[in-house]
Amino acid sequence: MIDIHSHIIYGLDDGAKTFEDTTSLINMAYNEGIRFIIATPHYHKYFRYKTEQMESRFRFIIENFAKEKPEMKFYLGNECYLNENLLEALLKGKCKTLAGSQYVLIEISYYTPTQMVKKMLTDIIENGYIPIIAHCERLIDNRDDLKKIAELKTMGCLFQINACVILQSQKKWLSHWISTSLKDHTISFIASDSHDIIHRKPNLKEAYIIVSKKIGTEIANDVFCNNAQKIIDPTCWQEHRLE
């Protein structure tokens, strides 16, 4: 499986605090069947670190796991908070796309007005980026919020949900929307958004089993692996743009 959303780089944000935490997260991910991880530390005003620091720690992680788990591959990106400065940060390379692709993992506050969200995302899309809305379930508090998701989909946004949404009980109407959205490919990715090994774990295996049983193996393979493969494989970027 491929995890496109994780906070495994130590000492940058609210994810792993130490390299030991990083090691524990990666070992747990490995045991969950994850073989490809995109590290996505927050790009947010609340978390201050230099790009060079992020890149250096990322390289250190790769070097330390190259011999221990050679079949695991790591890629770098950011979970980018949507505000009026994000496009400039992307253009200047301060904020990373996923694995060097045109796909950008974007976090949106529930309280940001929809028209403002659409304007900022339009500017990002017009500059050649493809937004993936991180944990889009957080944008849905009631049925009316589903209209917002539909509007963003029409614009060309893709959507990621966290595995915990599959593992935990939800309101009946929300569970129905998740099932429908997996079937009609509105949801393109299920990721862990892992931060630690206790409360926010890289627990994709059980979620994969549940989706396989309830929705079907083909869709499970798409949202846990195949769609993400099109992000990390540069040969897919132009030929197989995700829809």
C-alpha positions as CSV (number, residue, x, y, z in Angstrom):
1,M,0.0,0.0,0.0
2,I,0.9,3.6,-0.5
3,D,0.4,6.2,2.3
4,I,0.2,9.7,0.8
5,H,-0.3,11.6,4.1
6,S,1.9,11.0,7.1
7,H,3.8,13.0,9.7
8,I,6.9,10.8,10.1
9,I,9.6,13.4,10.0
10,Y,10.7,14.1,13.6
11,G,10.7,17.5,15.3
12,L,8.9,19.5,12.7
13,D,5.2,19.6,13.5
14,D,2.7,17.7,15.7
15,G,3.8,14.3,14.4
16,A,6.9,12.4,15.4
17,K,8.9,14.2,18.0
18,T,12.1,12.2,17.9
19,F,13.8,9.9,15.5
20,E,12.8,7.0,17.8
21,D,9.1,8.1,17.2
22,T,9.9,8.1,13.5
23,T,11.3,4.6,13.7
24,S,8.2,3.3,15.6
25,L,5.9,4.9,13.0
26,I,7.7,3.4,10.1
27,N,8.0,0.0,11.6
28,M,4.2,0.0,12.4
29,A,3.5,1.2,8.8
30,Y,5.6,-1.7,7.5
31,N,3.7,-4.2,9.6
32,E,0.5,-2.7,8.2
33,G,1.6,-3.6,4.6
34,I,2.6,0.0,3.7
35,R,5.7,0.0,1.4
36,F,5.6,3.6,0.1
37,I,5.2,6.6,2.3
38,I,5.0,10.3,1.4
39,A,6.1,12.3,4.4
40,T,3.9,15.4,4.6
41,P,4.8,17.7,7.5
42,H,2.5,20.6,8.0
43,Y,3.2,23.8,6.1
44,H,1.5,26.1,8.5
45,K,2.3,29.3,10.4
46,Y,2.0,27.4,13.7
47,F,4.9,25.1,12.8
48,R,8.2,27.0,12.1
49,Y,11.1,25.1,10.5
50,K,13.4,25.7,7.6
51,T,12.9,23.8,4.3
52,E,16.6,22.7,4.6
53,Q,15.9,21.2,8.0
54,M,12.9,19.2,6.6
55,E,15.0,18.0,3.7
56,S,18.0,17.0,5.9
57,R,15.9,15.0,8.3
58,F,14.1,13.3,5.4
59,R,17.4,12.2,3.9
60,F,18.5,11.0,7.3
61,I,15.4,8.8,7.5
62,I,16.0,7.4,4.0
63,E,19.7,6.6,4.9
64,N,18.8,4.8,8.1
65,F,16.1,2.6,6.5
66,A,17.9,1.8,3.3
67,K,19.5,-1.3,4.7
68,E,16.9,-2.3,7.3
69,K,13.9,-2.1,5.0
70,P,15.2,-1.7,1.4
71,E,11.7,-2.4,0.0
72,M,10.2,0.7,1.6
73,K,10.4,3.8,-0.4
74,F,10.0,7.4,1.0
75,Y,8.9,10.5,-0.8
76,L,8.7,14.1,0.4
77,G,5.8,16.6,0.3
78,N,3.9,18.9,2.6
79,E,0.4,19.1,4.0
80,C,-0.2,22.7,2.9
81,Y,-2.6,24.9,4.8
82,L,-4.8,26.9,2.3
83,N,-4.4,30.7,2.7
84,E,-3.6,33.6,0.4
85,N,0.1,32.9,0.6
86,L,0.1,29.3,-0.4
87,L,0.4,29.7,-4.2
88,E,3.5,31.9,-3.8
89,A,5.0,29.4,-1.4
90,L,4.5,26.6,-4.0
91,L,5.9,28.6,-6.8
92,K,9.0,29.5,-4.8
93,G,9.5,25.9,-3.7
94,K,9.0,26.7,0.0
95,C,6.0,24.4,0.1
96,K,6.5,20.9,-1.4
97,T,4.1,19.1,-3.8
98,L,3.7,15.4,-3.3
99,A,6.8,13.5,-4.5
100,G,7.8,16.3,-6.8
101,S,4.6,15.9,-8.8
102,Q,1.9,18.5,-9.7
103,Y,-0.3,17.1,-6.9
104,V,-0.6,19.2,-3.8
105,L,-2.0,18.0,-0.5
106,I,-4.1,20.9,0.8
107,E,-5.6,21.3,4.3
108,I,-8.7,23.6,4.4
109,S,-10.2,25.1,7.5
110,Y,-13.9,24.4,7.9
111,Y,-14.4,28.0,8.7
112,T,-12.9,29.5,5.6
113,P,-15.7,30.9,3.5
114,T,-16.4,28.7,0.5
115,Q,-16.0,31.5,-2.1
116,M,-12.6,32.4,-0.7
117,V,-11.6,28.7,-0.8
118,K,-12.7,28.4,-4.4
119,K,-10.8,31.6,-5.4
120,M,-7.6,30.4,-3.8
121,L,-7.9,26.9,-5.3
122,T,-8.7,28.4,-8.7
123,D,-5.4,30.3,-8.7
124,I,-3.5,27.2,-7.7
125,I,-5.1,25.1,-10.4
126,E,-4.5,27.8,-13.1
127,N,-0.8,27.6,-12.2
128,G,-0.7,23.9,-13.1
129,Y,-1.2,22.3,-9.7
130,I,-3.8,19.6,-8.8
131,P,-5.2,20.0,-5.3
132,I,-5.8,16.9,-3.2
133,I,-8.1,18.0,-0.3
134,A,-6.7,16.4,2.9
135,H,-9.1,14.6,5.2
136,C,-12.0,16.1,3.4
137,E,-14.4,14.6,6.0
138,R,-13.4,17.5,8.3
139,L,-15.2,19.8,5.9
140,I,-18.5,18.0,6.4
141,D,-20.5,18.7,9.5
142,N,-23.9,18.5,8.0
143,R,-25.7,17.5,4.8
144,D,-25.4,21.1,3.4
145,D,-21.6,20.8,3.5
146,L,-21.8,18.1,0.8
147,K,-22.6,20.9,-1.7
148,K,-19.1,22.4,-1.0
149,I,-17.4,19.0,-1.8
150,A,-19.4,18.8,-5.0
151,E,-18.4,22.3,-6.0
152,L,-14.7,21.6,-5.3
153,K,-14.9,18.3,-7.3
154,T,-16.3,20.2,-10.3
155,M,-13.3,22.6,-10.1
156,G,-11.0,19.6,-10.5
157,C,-10.0,18.9,-6.9
158,L,-9.3,15.4,-5.7
159,F,-10.2,14.1,-2.2
160,Q,-8.5,12.1,0.5
161,I,-10.1,10.7,3.7
162,N,-8.4,9.4,6.8
163,A,-8.5,5.7,7.5
164,C,-10.0,6.3,10.9
165,V,-13.2,7.4,9.2
166,I,-13.6,3.9,7.8
167,L,-12.7,2.3,11.2
168,Q,-14.9,4.4,13.4
169,S,-18.7,4.6,13.4
170,Q,-20.1,7.7,11.6
171,K,-23.5,9.3,11.2
172,K,-25.7,7.2,8.9
173,W,-25.9,9.9,6.2
174,L,-22.1,10.5,6.3
175,S,-21.4,6.7,6.1
176,H,-23.7,6.6,3.0
177,W,-21.9,9.6,1.5
178,I,-18.5,7.9,2.0
179,S,-19.7,4.6,0.5
180,T,-21.2,6.5,-2.5
181,S,-18.1,8.6,-2.9
182,L,-15.8,5.6,-3.0
183,K,-18.0,3.9,-5.6
184,D,-18.2,7.0,-7.9
185,H,-14.5,7.8,-7.4
186,T,-15.1,11.2,-5.7
187,I,-12.8,9.9,-3.0
188,S,-9.5,9.0,-4.6
189,F,-7.3,8.3,-1.6
190,I,-7.5,6.8,1.8
191,A,-4.4,7.6,3.9
192,S,-3.3,7.3,7.5
193,D,-2.5,10.9,8.5
194,S,-0.3,9.2,11.0
195,H,1.2,11.2,13.8
196,D,2.1,8.6,16.5
197,I,1.7,4.9,17.3
198,I,-1.1,5.3,19.9
199,H,-3.7,7.8,18.9
200,R,-3.1,8.5,15.2
201,K,-1.6,5.4,13.8
202,P,-0.7,4.3,10.3
203,N,-3.6,1.8,10.4
204,L,-4.4,1.1,6.7
205,K,-4.6,-2.7,6.8
206,E,-7.9,-2.9,8.6
207,A,-9.4,-0.1,6.7
208,Y,-8.4,-1.8,3.4
209,I,-10.1,-5.0,4.5
210,I,-13.3,-3.2,5.4
211,V,-13.4,-1.3,2.1
212,S,-12.7,-4.5,0.2
213,K,-15.6,-6.2,1.8
214,K,-18.1,-3.4,1.7
215,I,-17.2,-1.6,-1.6
216,G,-15.1,-4.1,-3.5
217,T,-11.5,-5.1,-4.0
218,E,-11.0,-3.1,-7.2
219,I,-11.9,0.2,-5.5
220,A,-9.9,-0.7,-2.4
221,N,-6.9,-1.2,-4.5
222,D,-7.4,2.1,-6.2
223,V,-7.8,4.3,-3.1
224,F,-5.0,2.5,-1.2
225,C,-2.5,2.0,-4.0
226,N,-3.2,2.5,-7.7
227,N,-4.3,6.2,-7.6
228,A,-1.3,7.0,-5.4
229,Q,1.0,5.2,-7.8
230,K,0.1,7.9,-10.3
231,I,1.5,10.5,-7.9
232,I,4.8,8.8,-7.2
233,D,5.5,7.6,-10.7
234,P,6.5,10.5,-13.0
235,T,5.7,8.5,-16.1
236,C,2.0,8.6,-15.1
237,W,1.7,12.4,-14.5
238,Q,0.7,13.4,-18.0
239,E,-0.6,10.1,-19.4
240,H,-2.9,9.2,-16.5
241,R,-4.1,12.3,-14.8
242,L,-6.4,11.3,-11.9
243,E,-10.1,12.2,-12.3
